[in-house]
Amino acid sequence: MSNKPIFVATHPRACSTAFERVFMTRRDILQCVHEPFGDAFYFGPERLSDRYEQDQKAREESGFEGSTYRTIFQRIAKESTEGKRLFIKDITHYLVPPNGKPATIAPSLVNYKRGVGTTQEGLPAPDGEPFKAKAVNIAPYPYDTNSEEANPSVVPEELLKQFHFTFLIRHPKFSIPSYWRCTIPPLDDVTGFYNFMPCEAGYDELRRVFDYLRERNIVGPRIAGHTETTNGDTNGTNGNHTDNVEICVIDADDLLDNPSSIINQYCATTGVEYKPEMLTWDTEEEHSIAKAAFEKWKGFHEDAINSTELKARVHKTKSDDEIYADWIKKYGTEAAKSIKACVDQNVADYEYLKKFAIKP
């Protein structure tokens, strides 16, 4: 069984913070790291997103203007020195150039040699020249660095191999309107996201990273909760697979409908001891820790911050027509059309990943 740091790779608005809260209750064995890579993706000198490209003031005020992918991995490495297994949850498209652009390795990670947690100081010094940011207001991407064959991310394979990757998804008809709400009044003044960007949906990037990790045997071929493997064998017959990292995909709606079953199976495949009390966190200490951890992404995590447990929901299933009517009522006709267009654009990637999902 792998004992690598667990990396929950997801897309926005997939109930991932509620999922993370489950594992934040296991501070006896886990050290949780909440969405670190957005610092470099949005604000730092290696930023891939142009959301704040013309807003230097916002980048400076974020406190992360100096964050590179290297400094984030250094922080993660320092977290791992506490003797607990790391549990990292983050948005996959923070590691991938937007809009399908080809990826080259982040300059600060060029000549990466060693793994997370190999030294108390974090990652070793790079062998080459240190990364220097380009002039202000000139987008730093594309980088003047080499790519790795088939790697869709800016992180070298040798570093990706250090993690036990798992995946969390949700149907875009639920995640996209939820994200839309975070980018319009009144919530946009809290989040600082003043426009909806379809490239931040995250499904394309998640699928490409997922396939790359499978192709490179970083995960799989066994599929958690399935009898078959991705190479056609029966699960359990490939005893030589490195580190025993099964393909593990969680669908958020399965999680919400049957949390105890899904969390139990997730724990089994990642090697975390399951305890039913993980599903409840209604104490002052738990709320204080969560509020501090989620503070930097204001407006996105209030539901998770204010939650007390993860229990099976009781809900009425709505048709797609009823869901669309709800969008019109909440956001207007034109907005509903834009939301639907983004949903339709991402359904195929969701359905592809859904085929691998753990079954309740």
C-alpha positions as CSV (number, residue, x, y, z in Angstrom):
1,M,0.0,0.0,0.0
2,S,1.3,3.4,-0.9
3,N,2.2,5.8,1.8
4,K,2.9,8.7,-0.5
5,P,1.3,12.1,0.2
6,I,-2.3,11.9,-1.0
7,F,-3.3,14.4,-3.7
8,V,-7.0,15.0,-4.3
9,A,-7.1,16.4,-7.9
10,T,-10.4,18.1,-8.7
11,H,-12.1,20.9,-10.5
12,P,-13.9,24.0,-9.0
13,R,-17.2,23.5,-7.1
14,A,-17.0,19.7,-6.8
15,C,-17.8,19.7,-3.0
16,S,-14.1,19.1,-2.5
17,T,-13.8,21.3,0.6
18,A,-16.5,19.4,2.3
19,F,-14.6,16.2,1.3
20,E,-11.5,17.7,2.7
21,R,-13.2,18.5,6.0
22,V,-13.7,14.8,6.5
23,F,-9.9,14.2,6.5
24,M,-9.2,17.3,8.5
25,T,-10.7,15.4,11.4
26,R,-7.7,12.9,11.2
27,R,-5.1,15.3,12.5
28,D,-3.7,12.3,14.4
29,I,-2.3,10.8,11.2
30,L,-2.8,13.4,8.4
31,Q,-1.5,16.9,7.7
32,C,-4.0,18.7,5.4
33,V,-2.8,21.2,2.8
34,H,-5.6,23.3,1.3
35,E,-5.4,24.4,-2.4
36,P,-1.8,25.7,-2.4
37,F,-1.2,26.0,-6.2
38,G,-3.6,28.8,-6.9
39,D,-1.0,31.1,-5.4
40,A,1.4,30.5,-8.3
41,F,-1.4,30.0,-10.9
42,Y,-3.0,33.4,-10.3
43,F,-0.5,35.7,-8.6
44,G,3.1,34.7,-8.9
45,P,5.8,35.3,-11.4
46,E,5.1,32.0,-13.2
47,R,1.3,32.6,-13.3
48,L,-0.6,30.7,-15.9
49,S,-3.9,32.6,-15.5
50,D,-4.5,36.0,-17.0
51,R,-7.4,36.7,-14.5
52,Y,-5.2,39.3,-12.6
53,E,-2.8,40.0,-15.4
54,Q,-3.7,43.7,-15.7
55,D,-4.2,44.1,-12.0
56,Q,-0.8,44.3,-10.3
57,K,-2.4,45.8,-7.2
58,A,-4.5,42.7,-6.7
59,R,-1.5,40.5,-7.2
60,E,0.5,42.4,-4.6
61,E,-2.3,42.6,-2.1
62,S,-2.9,38.8,-2.4
63,G,0.4,38.3,-0.5
64,F,1.4,35.6,-3.1
65,E,3.1,37.8,-5.8
66,G,6.3,36.0,-5.1
67,S,4.9,32.5,-5.1
68,T,6.4,30.1,-7.7
69,Y,5.6,26.4,-8.2
70,R,8.9,25.7,-6.5
71,T,8.1,27.7,-3.4
72,I,4.8,25.9,-3.1
73,F,6.5,22.5,-3.3
74,Q,9.0,23.8,-0.7
75,R,6.1,24.6,1.7
76,I,4.6,21.2,1.1
77,A,7.9,19.6,1.8
78,K,8.1,21.5,5.1
79,E,4.6,20.3,6.1
80,S,5.7,16.7,5.6
81,T,8.4,17.0,8.2
82,E,5.8,16.7,11.0
83,G,5.8,13.0,10.7
84,K,2.2,12.8,9.4
85,R,1.0,11.8,6.0
86,L,0.1,14.7,3.8
87,F,-3.4,15.2,2.4
88,I,-3.4,17.8,-0.3
89,K,-6.6,19.0,-2.1
90,D,-6.2,21.2,-5.1
91,I,-7.7,22.3,-8.4
92,T,-6.0,20.4,-11.3
93,H,-6.0,23.3,-13.8
94,Y,-3.7,25.2,-11.5
95,L,-1.0,23.0,-12.8
96,V,-2.0,23.2,-16.5
97,P,-1.8,26.0,-19.0
98,P,-5.4,27.3,-19.8
99,N,-7.2,26.8,-23.1
100,G,-5.3,23.7,-24.2
101,K,-2.0,25.5,-24.6
102,P,1.0,23.3,-24.7
103,A,2.8,22.9,-21.4
104,T,6.5,23.4,-20.6
105,I,8.0,22.9,-17.2
106,A,7.7,25.8,-14.8
107,P,11.1,27.6,-14.8
108,S,11.5,27.3,-11.0
109,L,11.1,23.5,-11.3
110,V,13.6,23.0,-14.1
111,N,16.4,20.7,-13.0
112,Y,14.2,19.3,-10.3
113,K,16.0,16.3,-8.8
114,R,14.6,15.2,-5.5
115,G,11.2,14.4,-4.0
116,V,8.9,16.0,-1.5
117,G,10.0,15.6,2.1
118,T,13.5,14.6,1.3
119,T,15.0,17.4,3.3
120,Q,13.8,19.6,6.1
121,E,14.6,22.6,4.0
122,G,12.3,21.5,1.3
123,L,13.4,21.1,-2.3
124,P,17.1,21.4,-3.2
125,A,18.5,24.4,-4.9
126,P,18.1,24.3,-8.7
127,D,21.2,23.4,-10.7
128,G,20.6,26.2,-13.2
129,E,20.0,29.9,-13.0
130,P,17.2,31.0,-10.6
131,F,13.9,31.9,-12.2
132,K,13.6,35.7,-12.9
133,A,10.1,37.2,-13.4
134,K,9.5,39.1,-16.6
135,A,8.6,42.8,-16.6
136,V,5.5,43.9,-14.8
137,N,2.2,43.4,-16.8
138,I,3.9,41.1,-19.3
139,A,2.3,37.6,-19.0
140,P,5.0,35.2,-17.9
141,Y,3.6,32.3,-19.9
142,P,4.6,30.6,-22.2
143,Y,7.8,29.8,-20.4
144,D,11.1,29.5,-22.3
145,T,11.6,26.0,-21.0
146,N,11.4,22.5,-22.4
147,S,8.3,20.3,-22.3
148,E,8.1,16.6,-21.3
149,E,6.5,14.3,-23.8
150,A,2.8,14.1,-23.3
151,N,2.9,15.8,-19.9
152,P,0.0,18.4,-19.9
153,S,1.2,20.1,-16.7
154,V,4.1,22.5,-15.8
155,V,5.3,20.0,-13.1
156,P,7.9,17.4,-14.1
157,E,6.9,13.8,-14.0
158,E,9.5,13.0,-11.4
159,L,7.7,15.3,-9.0
160,L,4.2,14.0,-10.0
161,K,5.4,10.5,-9.1
162,Q,5.9,11.5,-5.5
163,F,2.2,11.7,-4.9
164,H,-0.7,9.3,-4.5
165,F,-3.2,10.8,-6.9
166,T,-7.0,10.5,-6.4
167,F,-9.7,12.4,-8.3
168,L,-12.9,14.1,-7.3
169,I,-15.5,15.1,-9.9
170,R,-19.1,16.4,-10.1
171,H,-21.5,16.8,-13.0
172,P,-21.0,20.2,-14.6
173,K,-24.7,21.0,-14.4
174,F,-24.1,21.4,-10.7
175,S,-20.5,22.8,-10.6
176,I,-20.8,25.4,-13.4
177,P,-23.8,27.4,-12.0
178,S,-22.2,27.2,-8.5
179,Y,-19.0,28.7,-9.9
180,W,-21.0,31.3,-11.9
181,R,-22.6,32.5,-8.6
182,C,-19.1,33.2,-7.2
183,T,-18.3,35.6,-10.1
184,I,-21.4,37.8,-10.0
185,P,-22.8,40.3,-7.4
186,P,-23.0,40.2,-4.5
187,L,-20.5,37.3,-4.1
188,D,-17.9,38.7,-6.5
189,D,-16.9,41.4,-4.1
190,V,-16.0,38.7,-1.6
191,T,-14.3,36.3,-4.0
192,G,-12.5,38.9,-6.1
193,F,-13.6,37.0,-9.2
194,Y,-15.5,39.7,-11.2
195,N,-16.1,37.7,-14.4
196,F,-16.9,34.1,-15.3
197,M,-14.1,32.4,-17.3
198,P,-15.2,29.1,-19.0
199,C,-11.5,28.0,-19.1
200,E,-11.7,27.7,-15.3
201,A,-14.3,24.9,-15.4
202,G,-11.4,22.5,-15.1
203,Y,-12.7,19.3,-16.6
204,D,-10.5,19.2,-19.7
205,E,-7.4,19.7,-17.6
206,L,-8.5,17.1,-15.0
207,R,-9.1,14.5,-17.8
208,R,-5.7,15.1,-19.5
209,V,-3.8,14.9,-16.2
210,F,-5.8,11.8,-15.3
211,D,-4.9,10.1,-18.6
212,Y,-1.3,11.1,-18.4
213,L,-0.9,9.6,-14.9
214,R,-2.5,6.4,-16.2
215,E,-0.3,6.3,-19.3
216,R,2.8,6.7,-17.2
217,N,1.7,4.0,-14.7
218,I,1.6,6.6,-11.8
219,V,-1.9,5.3,-11.1
220,G,-3.6,2.1,-12.2
221,P,-4.3,-0.1,-13.9
222,R,-6.4,-1.3,-11.0
223,I,-9.6,0.7,-10.5
224,A,-10.8,1.1,-6.9
225,G,-14.2,-0.4,-6.4
226,H,-14.2,-2.2,-9.8
227,T,-13.6,-5.8,-10.7
228,E,-11.8,-5.0,-13.9
229,T,-8.7,-3.0,-14.7
230,T,-8.0,-0.5,-17.4
231,N,-5.9,-3.1,-19.3
232,G,-8.6,-5.7,-19.4
233,D,-7.3,-7.9,-16.6
234,T,-9.3,-8.8,-13.5
235,N,-8.5,-6.5,-10.6
236,G,-6.0,-8.0,-8.3
237,T,-4.1,-10.0,-10.9
238,N,-1.4,-7.4,-11.5
239,G,0.6,-7.8,-8.3
240,N,3.7,-6.1,-9.7
241,H,2.1,-2.6,-10.1
242,T,4.3,0.0,-8.5
243,D,3.2,1.3,-5.1
244,N,-0.3,-0.2,-5.5
245,V,-1.9,3.1,-6.4
246,E,-5.3,2.3,-7.7
247,I,-7.2,4.5,-9.9
248,C,-9.6,6.3,-7.5
249,V,-12.3,8.6,-8.8
250,I,-15.0,9.9,-6.5
251,D,-18.2,11.5,-7.9
252,A,-19.4,14.2,-5.5
253,D,-23.1,13.3,-5.9
254,D,-22.4,9.7,-5.0
255,L,-20.5,11.1,-2.0
256,L,-23.5,13.3,-1.0
257,D,-26.0,10.4,-1.4
258,N,-23.9,7.8,0.5
259,P,-21.0,9.4,2.4
260,S,-20.2,6.5,4.7
261,S,-19.8,4.0,1.8
262,I,-17.8,6.4,-0.4
263,I,-15.5,7.6,2.4
264,N,-15.0,4.0,3.6
265,Q,-13.9,2.8,0.1
266,Y,-11.7,5.9,-0.4
267,C,-9.9,5.2,2.9
268,A,-9.4,1.6,1.9
269,T,-7.7,2.5,-1.4
270,T,-5.6,5.2,0.1
271,G,-4.5,3.3,3.2
272,V,-6.2,5.6,5.7
273,E,-8.0,3.9,8.6
274,Y,-11.7,4.7,8.3
275,K,-13.6,5.8,11.4
276,P,-17.3,6.8,11.3
277,E,-16.6,9.8,13.4
278,M,-14.7,11.3,10.5
279,L,-18.1,12.4,9.1
280,T,-18.8,14.8,12.0
281,W,-16.8,17.9,13.0
282,D,-19.1,20.0,15.1
283,T,-16.6,21.3,17.7
284,E,-15.1,24.8,18.3
285,E,-11.6,23.4,17.5
286,E,-12.7,21.9,14.2
287,H,-14.4,25.1,13.1
288,S,-11.5,27.3,14.1
289,I,-9.0,25.1,12.1
290,A,-11.2,25.0,9.1
291,K,-11.8,28.8,9.1
292,A,-8.1,29.4,9.2
293,A,-7.3,26.9,6.5
294,F,-9.9,28.3,4.0
295,E,-9.4,32.0,4.8
296,K,-7.4,32.9,1.6
297,W,-10.2,31.9,-0.8
298,K,-12.9,34.0,0.6
299,G,-16.5,33.4,-0.6
300,F,-15.8,30.0,-2.0
301,H,-15.9,27.9,1.1
302,E,-18.6,29.4,3.4
303,D,-20.8,26.3,3.1
304,A,-18.0,24.0,4.1
305,I,-16.8,26.3,6.9
306,N,-20.3,26.5,8.4
307,S,-21.0,22.7,8.0
308,T,-21.0,20.3,11.0
309,E,-21.1,16.9,9.3
310,L,-21.3,15.0,6.1
311,K,-24.6,13.0,6.1
312,A,-26.7,11.5,3.3
313,R,-28.8,14.1,1.7
314,V,-32.5,13.8,1.1
315,H,-33.4,15.6,-2.1
316,K,-35.8,15.6,-5.0
317,T,-34.2,14.9,-8.3
318,K,-34.9,17.6,-10.9
319,S,-35.1,17.2,-14.6
320,D,-32.6,19.1,-16.8
321,D,-35.5,21.4,-17.9
322,E,-36.3,22.2,-14.3
323,I,-32.6,22.9,-13.6
324,Y,-32.4,25.2,-16.6
325,A,-35.5,27.0,-15.5
326,D,-33.9,27.5,-12.1
327,W,-30.9,29.1,-13.8
328,I,-33.1,31.5,-15.6
329,K,-34.9,32.4,-12.4
330,K,-31.7,33.0,-10.5
331,Y,-29.4,34.5,-13.1
332,G,-31.5,35.6,-16.1
333,T,-32.0,34.2,-19.6
334,E,-28.7,35.2,-21.1
335,A,-26.7,34.0,-18.1
336,A,-28.6,30.7,-18.3
337,K,-27.6,30.3,-21.9
338,S,-23.9,30.9,-21.0
339,I,-24.1,28.5,-18.2
340,K,-25.6,25.8,-20.4
341,A,-23.0,26.3,-23.1
342,C,-20.2,25.8,-20.5
343,V,-22.0,22.7,-19.1
344,D,-22.4,21.2,-22.5
345,Q,-18.7,21.8,-23.3
346,N,-17.6,19.8,-20.3
347,V,-20.1,16.9,-20.1
348,A,-18.1,14.6,-22.2
349,D,-15.0,14.9,-20.0
350,Y,-17.1,14.4,-16.9
351,E,-18.8,11.3,-18.3
352,Y,-15.4,9.9,-19.3
353,L,-14.0,10.3,-15.8
354,K,-17.3,9.0,-14.3
355,K,-16.7,5.6,-15.9
356,F,-13.8,5.1,-13.4
357,A,-15.8,6.3,-10.3
358,I,-16.1,4.2,-7.1
359,K,-19.6,2.8,-6.9
360,P,-21.7,3.5,-3.8
